C-alpha cells in the first residue's frame, strides 16, 4: 500500500481539494480548444525539460498533470524501443483530451491513468523519469507532491518540472488579472501566495526539492512568448484556461466587462508586433533533479 494514501486527511482540506479538481474538470474543455496554442508557446519549456530529463530507450516515464499530454508524447519518442509513457492527470476530462491527442499524433507506447500529485498511486521505485509542467505550484501541498515523486522514482531516476516565475515577468497573465483586481473581483497576485506564483521566490523550488530528498538540483529561467491575434483572443484564452479568472469574469456586469476589455486593448499596444499579432512575454522556472 502507498504510505501517502494511508494517512488521515483533514475534511476541510479535502473539500478544497475536491473544489480544485472540479475546477480543472470544468476547465478541460477550454484547454482542449487551446491545446495547439499551449503546445506552441510552451515549447521552449517542454524542450528544456525533455533535454534535461536525459531519457533513454526502454525507460518507463511518468507525466503528471499532463493536460493535453504533449510533453509526454515528446518523451515517448525518446524512449523507443521498449519504453512506456504513463500519461496522467487528476481529472477525467484532461485524461480524455490526452487520449484524443495521442491518437491524432500516432503515439502508441503510452498508457493513461488518473493520478493525483500528492499521492501517486504507483509502486515505490517504479519509474525512471517524471515530467510535470506548471502543476506543482497549483496544488494544496506541493511538498507532498515532490516527496511522492521522489518515492516513485527508481534510484538514479530524474525529475524534470516547471513552475511559473515571478508575476512581474509574466505580464501575459498578470495584466488581465490586474484589471479584475482593480475592480475588486480578484485578490492581488503575489509571489508566495497560493496559486500559480506560489513557488516563484528565488531559492524556494530548490529548497523544496532538496527537502524531498532530491540531489543535483538545477533550476533555470526559461523565457517564452504567448501570441494572440487580437486583445479579445487574449481575453478569451484567460477565460478558457484559468478557472479563477473565469469565475471572476462571469460575476462581472456588462459595464465592468467593457472596462476590462478596454484596459486590455490599451495594454496590448505595448506588445503588438508589426504584423498585428500581440506577443506577450512570460517566464518559467524549469528544474531537474536526481533521485
Residue, then its C-alpha position, 0 to 999 in steps of 0.5 A: x500500500x502507498x504510505x501517502x494514501x494511508x494517512x488521515x486527511x483533514x475534511x476541510x482540506x479535502x473539500x478544497x481539494x475536491x473544489x480544485x479538481x472540479x475546477x480543472x474538470x470544468x476547465x478541460x474543455x477550454x484547454x482542449x480548444x487551446x491545446x495547439x496554442x499551449x503546445x506552441x508557446x510552451x515549447x521552449x519549456x517542454x524542450x528544456x525539460x525533455x533535454x534535461x530529463x536525459x531519457x533513454x530507450x526502454x525507460x518507463x516515464x511518468x507525466x503528471x498533470x499532463x493536460x493535453x499530454x504533449x510533453x509526454x508524447x515528446x518523451x515517448x519518442x525518446x524512449x523507443x524501443x521498449x519504453x512506456x509513457x504513463x500519461x496522467x492527470x487528476x481529472x477525467x476530462x484532461x485524461x480524455x483530451x490526452x487520449x484524443x491527442x495521442x491518437x491524432x499524433x500516432x503515439x502508441x507506447x503510452x498508457x493513461x491513468x488518473x493520478x493525483x500529485x500528492x499521492x501517486x498511486x504507483x509502486x515505490x521505485x517504479x519509474x525512471x523519469x517524471x515530467x510535470x509542467x506548471x502543476x506543482x505550484x497549483x496544488x494544496x501541498x506541493x511538498x507532498x507532491x515532490x516527496x511522492x515523486x521522489x518515492x516513485x522514482x527508481x534510484x538514479x531516476x530524474x525529475x524534470x518540472x516547471x513552475x511559473x516565475x515571478x508575476x512581474x515577468x509574466x505580464x501575459x497573465x498578470x495584466x488581465x488579472x490586474x484589471x479584475x483586481x482593480x475592480x475588486x473581483x480578484x485578490x492581488x497576485x503575489x509571489x508566495x501566495x497560493x496559486x500559480x506564483x506560489x513557488x516563484x521566490x528565488x531559492x524556494x523550488x530548490x529548497x523544496x526539492x532538496x527537502x524531498x530528498x532530491x540531489x543535483x538540483x538545477x533550476x533555470x529561467x526559461x523565457x517564452x512568448x504567448x501570441x494572440x491575434x487580437x486583445x479579445x483572443x487574449x481575453x478569451x484564452x484567460x477565460x478558457x484556461x484559468x478557472x479563477x479568472x473565469x469565475x471572476x469574469x462571469x460575476x462581472x456586469x456588462x459595464x465592468x466587462x467593457x472596462x476590462x476589455x478596454x484596459x486590455x486593448x490599451x495594454x496590448x499596444x505595448x506588445x503588438x508586433x508589426x504584423x498585428x499579432x500581440x506577443x506577450x512575454x512570460x517566464x518559467x522556472x524549469x528544474x531537474x533533479x536526481x533521485 
